[in-house]
Amino acid sequence: MALFDNFKYPVSGFHFVVYFNGLLPNPVDMSFQSVSGLSVTVDTESYTEGGENRFVHELPKGLKFSTLTLKRGLKTAPSSITKWCEDAYESFAFKPLNLIVMLLGENHIPIKSWNIVGAYPIKYELGDFNAETNSVLIETLEIKYNYFKALT
């Protein structure tokens, strides 16, 4: 029965890493507080059939992928991701990259992975500076991408 123990419960989503293919690997750049926006929607087009008045056909016409949002505590160490973003919003130099989001198990072994293709930054935001709280300063990165695909 021990072989099937992993299939009893849904997996947790709190242990993960994000790799940016094409940037120098840096442990500072792999950990995030949260990743959201791995979603796809099928766009449809309405088609009214002549003589059929009971309903309107909805035909698929394409896919729309969401915006990927990455959040992490601001780090003072050099970051190739921060440099990638700065190149986009300071020099308007966009370098699309492929990302891999890996969900890890308790032994730090990937359980499931997603390849995000053609990613580029569209928004970089720093959290609020507030002298009344003792909270971590969060940086948020929003990324557009062409599509994603599950790897495992």
C-alpha positions in Angstrom: 0.0 0.0 0.0 2.9 2.4 0.5 3.3 2.7 -3.3 -0.1 4.4 -3.5 0.1 6.7 -0.5 1.0 9.7 -2.7 -2.3 9.3 -4.6 -4.6 9.5 -1.5 -4.5 13.3 -1.1 -4.3 16.3 -3.3 -0.8 17.9 -3.5 0.1 21.0 -1.5 1.0 24.2 -3.5 3.4 25.8 -1.1 6.7 24.2 -2.1 7.8 25.3 -5.6 10.6 27.0 -7.6 10.6 29.1 -10.8 13.4 28.8 -13.3 14.0 31.5 -15.9 15.7 29.8 -18.9 18.2 32.2 -20.4 19.1 34.1 -17.2 22.1 33.2 -15.0 20.9 30.6 -12.5 20.8 32.3 -9.0 19.2 30.8 -5.9 17.9 34.3 -5.1 15.8 34.2 -8.3 14.2 30.8 -7.9 12.1 31.4 -4.7 8.8 33.3 -4.7 6.1 33.9 -2.2 3.4 33.1 -4.7 2.8 32.3 -8.4 -0.6 32.8 -10.0 -2.0 33.2 -13.4 -1.5 29.7 -15.0 -4.9 29.8 -16.6 -6.2 29.4 -20.1 -9.7 30.4 -21.5 -11.2 29.3 -24.8 -12.5 32.3 -26.6 -15.7 31.7 -28.5 -17.6 33.3 -31.3 -21.4 33.4 -31.6 -22.9 32.0 -34.7 -26.6 32.2 -35.5 -27.8 29.5 -37.7 -30.5 30.4 -40.3 -33.8 28.9 -39.4 -32.7 27.7 -35.9 -34.1 30.2 -33.4 -33.9 28.1 -30.2 -30.2 28.8 -29.5 -27.0 30.4 -30.8 -24.0 28.3 -31.6 -20.8 29.1 -29.6 -17.8 28.1 -31.7 -14.2 28.0 -30.3 -12.0 30.5 -32.1 -8.8 30.7 -30.0 -7.1 30.5 -26.6 -6.4 33.3 -24.2 -3.7 32.9 -21.6 -3.8 34.9 -18.4 -1.0 37.1 -16.9 1.5 35.3 -14.7 2.0 37.1 -11.4 5.1 36.4 -9.3 5.5 37.8 -5.8 8.5 37.7 -3.5 10.2 39.7 -0.7 12.5 42.4 -2.0 16.1 41.2 -1.9 19.2 43.4 -1.9 21.4 40.8 -3.6 22.0 41.1 -7.4 19.2 39.6 -9.4 19.1 38.7 -13.0 15.3 38.8 -13.0 15.4 42.4 -11.7 17.9 43.3 -14.4 15.7 41.6 -17.1 12.7 43.7 -15.9 14.9 46.9 -15.8 16.0 46.3 -19.4 12.3 46.2 -20.4 11.0 49.3 -18.6 14.2 51.4 -18.7 15.5 50.6 -22.2 12.3 49.1 -23.8 14.5 46.1 -24.6 12.3 43.0 -24.3 13.9 39.5 -24.2 11.2 36.8 -24.1 12.2 33.8 -22.0 10.8 30.4 -21.2 10.0 29.8 -17.6 9.6 26.5 -15.7 7.4 26.4 -12.6 8.1 23.2 -10.6 5.9 22.0 -7.8 8.1 20.1 -5.4 7.4 17.3 -3.0 8.6 16.8 0.6 11.9 15.5 -0.7 12.4 18.5 -3.0 11.8 16.4 -6.0 9.5 17.8 -8.7 6.0 16.4 -8.7 4.6 18.5 -11.5 6.1 21.1 -13.9 4.8 23.7 -16.3 6.7 25.3 -19.2 5.7 28.9 -19.8 6.7 29.9 -23.3 7.6 33.4 -24.6 7.4 35.3 -21.3 8.2 39.0 -21.0 7.6 41.5 -18.1 4.7 43.9 -18.4 4.6 45.3 -14.9 7.0 45.6 -11.9 5.6 46.9 -8.6 7.0 47.4 -5.2 4.7 47.1 -2.2 3.8 49.9 0.2 6.4 51.6 2.4 4.6 52.0 5.7 6.3 53.0 9.0 3.3 51.7 11.0 3.9 48.1 10.1 6.8 45.7 10.4 6.2 43.8 7.2 8.4 42.5 4.4 8.5 44.7 1.3 7.0 42.7 -1.5 8.0 43.1 -5.2 5.4 41.9 -7.7 6.3 41.0 -11.3 3.5 40.6 -13.9 4.5 38.6 -17.0 2.7 38.0 -20.3 3.3 34.7 -22.1 2.3 32.9 -25.3 1.2 29.7 -23.7 2.0 27.1 -21.0 2.3 23.4 -21.2 2.3 20.8 -18.4 5.6 18.8 -18.5 5.0 16.1 -16.0 
